Amino acid sequence: MTQSRPTFASQYLQIEPWPDELVEKLGYDARSDYVEQYWLGILGPSTVWLIRRLVSGFDDQPDGYTIDLDETATILGLRNNGGKNSPFMRAITRTCQFGLARQQDTSTLAVRRKLPPVTQSQLRKLPQRTQDEHHRHTEERLRKGPNPQYDRAVNVAAGLITTGDTLEATRQQLETWQFDRHTATSAALEAWNQRHHPNRPEPVAQPRR
């Protein structure tokens, strides 16, 4: 069951991991600087603190654990009175709305172990300076030798191009799958050149920013 506004049968909630191979390879720990710098302005502080605490619980209990909703709300400094409109329940709702958690049933919440990279549309909601920092962050990752995220993007792009997608359609699809714009553009170009210009040492075009 996936709901944007979850409801629970009691104050005790089972927290389980949400397996997602792609996000776990490409994503960021909820307690990372990346989340603080880029997800914070999108999710808000209450939701970031909540997802950090839920992910931290997997450190000691990787298969899942139970929380007391009232107790957890108090620890985070949030009120849990007022039902679904309480600050604490709104924070849980936002984790589901942004695809970081999903309600399995009335007593279970599945939570991602890692947060995906912010999408281009999400990034545009942040200040220009933050957008520029994100682009530099992405470029730095690409320069640091082996990069699982970039390698994965190239492999996915190659598959799309092989089935007949254009260069632009491939780039757009990569963004849909939550690769940031620079990675999507660079990976699409590399995969395109590997297929159509295999003997060319350099890309035929430069990635757009």
N, C-alpha and C positions, 0 to 999 in steps of 0.2 A: 504494500500500500504506500503510495507517495502522495503526500498532502502538503499544500503550501501553508496551511494553518492547522497544525497537528493538535489533537486532543488526546488526553490520557485518562485511563480509568481510575488511577489512584496516584498517590504522591510518590510512589516508588516506580522508578523507570529503569529498565534494563538497557544498557548501552552496549552495542555490539559493533565490531569493525565492519566497514563497508568496503569489501575488496574491489579494487579497480586497478588493474595492472598498468594501464596507460598513465593514470593520474599519479600512481605511486612512483612511476619512473620519472615523470616530468615535473611533478609537483614539488611543493615546499612544505617543510614542517610548520605546523601551526605556530610554533614558538620562534620561528626564524625572523631575521631582519626583513626579509622580503615581505612577509605578511604584515609586519608593522609599518613598513614604508608604503606599500601599495594596496593591501586589502583593508587596512584600517579605515581609510577615508571612504571606502565603499560599504563596508559592513557596519561601521560604528564600533566604539570601544566595548560596549556591553557584549556584543556578539563575538568580537575577537577574544575577549577574556573567556567567554563561555566555551568557544571551540578549542581554545588552548587547554582549558581544564579538562574537557572531555577527552581530548587526544592524549593528554598526560596520563590519564587513567590506564591507557593501554600499555604504558611502560611496565607496570607491575602485573597487570592482568590482560595480556594480549588477546585473549579469547572473549573478553567482555566482563562487565561488572554492573552492579546496581547502584543507583544514586537515589537519595532522598531529595525530591524536588525543592521542598522548603529549605532544607539544610543547604543545598547547593546555591540556591538563590541568596541566602543570608551570607554565605562565604564570599559571594561575588558582589555583595553590597546592593542587591537588587530586591525590589519588593515582588512578592508572589501572590499578593491578594488582588482580587479583581478579575480572576479567571483568565481567559485567553488574552485579555487586554492589559494584563500586568506587565511591567517592564521585563520580568524574567521570561514570561511566555512569549513576549514579542521577540526576545533574543533567540529563543528556540525556533520560532517561526521563520526568522531571517536565515538561520542556518539551512532550513529546508528550501526556502525560496531561492537561495543562491546555490543550491545543489551540493552543499557541504554535508548535509545529513538528510535522512529520509525516514519517515515513520513506517515501521514494519507492521505493527499492529498497535492496539491501544495500550500496550505496556512495554514496547520495544522501539528504540531509536537506533538506526544504523548510522555511524559517523565515519566519514573519510579519515584515514590516517594522515593524509597530506592534502593541502589545498592546491588546486590547479593554478597555473599562471593566470593573471587577470586577462580578460579578453580586450580586444581593441576598443569595443564600445564602452566597457567599464573604465578603461584607461582614459578615455576622452572626458570622463566626468571629473577627473582629478586636475589640479593646477598644471599649467604648461610646464613649469619647472619639474614637477614630479614626472610628467610624461617624458621629458627629456632624460631624466635620470633613469627611467625604466629602459629607454632605448639604449643608453650607455651600458646599463647592467646586462642587457641581452647581448650586446656586441662583445662585452668582456667575456661572457660565458662562451661565445663562439670562438674567441681567440685562445681559450685555455685548453688546447689540445683536444683529446677525446671528449665528446659532449653527447651523452645519451639522448638528450632532448633533440639536438640537431640531427643526430644520426637517425633517430626514429622518424623525424619529420621528412628527411630525404627518402627513407625507405617507403613511407606512406605515399609521398609525392610520386615516386617512381611507379608504384602500383597504379595510381590514378592516371598517370600519363600513358602507361602501357595500355590501359583500357580505352584510351582515346580522348581524355580530358585535355583541354587547352591549358596553356601556361597560366592564364588568368583564372580559369575555373579551378585549377589545382591550388593556386594560392588562396582563393576564397574558401575552398573546402578545408584547407589546413587551419585557417582562422576559425571556421565553424567548429573545428575540433579542438579549439582553445590553444593553438599555437599562437604566440604573439605575432604581430604583423611582420616584424623584421625577420624572425625565424622562418615564418611561412614563405616570405618572398625569397629569401636566400635559398631555402631548401627546394622550393619549386624551380628556381633557376638552375641549381646544381643538377637536380634530377632531369630537367629538360635538356641540359647540355650533355649530360652523360648519355642520353638516348639519341639525340639528334646531332651532336657534335662531339663524339667520343674521343677524337684526337686533339681537341682544342684544350690547351692548358688552362685558359682563363674563361670565366663566364662571358657570354656574349652581351650581357647587360648588367648594370649595377643595381643592387637592391634598392628599392624606394624606401624612404624613411617617413 
